[in-house]
Amino acid sequence: MRWFKVILAGLVEIIWVNCMKNADSVLSWGLTLIMIAISFALVINACKSLPVGTAYAIWTGIGTGGGAIISMIFYNESKNIWRILCIGLIVVSSVGLKLIS
């Protein structure tokens, strides 16, 4: 359940990162802030009983990789092979940290 919270926090981070892209009203800013609060609450709660460095790396890895992938799909950002490889490195590094922890 603890790692599920970290993964869920990372998925919520993908949502709020993309909410920032479209935050052009009080309502959309409010939704962004709510998603930030949920993401932080989940990861903070999980870190009470997990190694903080590993949990943080996985949380940010999910958010970074997911945010970049969503931006490539929905916002037509660069799909350069080097960018995709770097996203892959983020994911592999996060999984590697979990495996050796």
C-alpha positions as CSV (number, residue, x, y, z in Angstrom):
1,M,0.0,0.0,0.0
2,R,2.9,2.4,0.7
3,W,4.4,2.0,-2.8
4,F,0.9,2.3,-4.3
5,K,0.6,5.7,-2.6
6,V,3.9,6.8,-4.2
7,I,2.8,5.6,-7.6
8,L,-0.6,7.2,-7.2
9,A,1.1,10.5,-6.1
10,G,3.2,10.3,-9.3
11,L,0.1,9.8,-11.5
12,V,-1.6,12.8,-9.8
13,E,1.6,14.8,-10.4
14,I,1.2,14.1,-14.1
15,I,-2.3,15.6,-13.9
16,W,-1.2,18.7,-12.1
17,V,1.7,19.3,-14.3
18,N,-0.6,19.2,-17.3
19,C,-3.2,21.4,-15.4
20,M,-0.4,24.1,-15.2
21,K,-0.3,24.1,-19.0
22,N,-3.9,25.1,-19.2
23,A,-4.3,27.2,-16.0
24,D,-5.9,30.3,-17.4
25,S,-8.8,30.8,-14.9
26,V,-9.4,30.8,-11.2
27,L,-11.1,27.4,-11.6
28,S,-8.2,25.8,-13.4
29,W,-5.7,27.2,-11.0
30,G,-7.8,25.9,-8.1
31,L,-7.9,22.4,-9.7
32,T,-4.1,22.6,-10.2
33,L,-3.6,23.5,-6.5
34,I,-5.9,20.7,-5.4
35,M,-3.9,18.1,-7.5
36,I,-0.7,19.5,-6.0
37,A,-2.0,19.1,-2.5
38,I,-3.2,15.5,-3.2
39,S,0.1,14.5,-4.8
40,F,2.1,15.9,-1.9
41,A,-0.1,14.4,0.8
42,L,0.2,11.0,-0.7
43,V,3.9,11.1,-1.1
44,I,4.4,12.6,2.4
45,N,2.3,9.9,3.9
46,A,4.1,7.2,2.1
47,C,7.5,8.6,3.1
48,K,6.7,8.1,6.8
49,S,7.4,4.4,6.3
50,L,9.6,4.2,3.1
51,P,13.1,5.3,2.3
52,V,12.6,9.0,1.4
53,G,15.2,9.2,-1.3
54,T,13.9,6.2,-3.2
55,A,10.2,7.2,-2.8
56,Y,11.0,10.8,-3.9
57,A,13.0,9.5,-6.9
58,I,10.1,7.3,-8.0
59,W,7.5,10.0,-7.5
60,T,9.4,12.6,-9.5
61,G,10.4,10.0,-12.1
62,I,6.7,9.1,-12.7
63,G,5.8,12.8,-12.8
64,T,8.7,13.8,-15.1
65,G,8.5,10.9,-17.5
66,G,4.7,11.0,-17.6
67,G,4.5,14.7,-18.0
68,A,7.0,14.7,-20.9
69,I,5.1,11.8,-22.6
70,I,1.7,13.5,-22.2
71,S,3.2,16.8,-23.5
72,M,4.5,14.9,-26.6
73,I,1.1,13.3,-27.2
74,F,-1.3,16.2,-26.5
75,Y,0.8,19.4,-26.9
76,N,2.9,18.3,-29.9
77,E,6.2,18.8,-28.1
78,S,9.3,17.3,-29.6
79,K,9.4,13.6,-30.1
80,N,13.2,13.6,-30.7
81,I,14.7,10.2,-30.2
82,W,17.2,11.6,-27.7
83,R,14.4,13.0,-25.6
84,I,12.6,9.7,-25.6
85,L,15.8,7.9,-24.6
86,C,16.3,10.3,-21.7
87,I,12.8,9.7,-20.5
88,G,13.6,6.0,-20.7
89,L,16.7,6.6,-18.5
90,I,14.6,8.4,-15.9
91,V,12.2,5.4,-15.7
92,V,15.0,2.8,-15.7
93,S,16.8,4.8,-13.0
94,S,13.7,5.1,-10.8
95,V,13.0,1.3,-11.1
96,G,16.7,0.6,-10.4
97,L,16.6,2.6,-7.2
98,K,13.5,0.7,-6.1
99,L,15.1,-2.7,-6.9
100,I,18.3,-2.0,-4.9
101,S,16.6,-0.4,-1.9
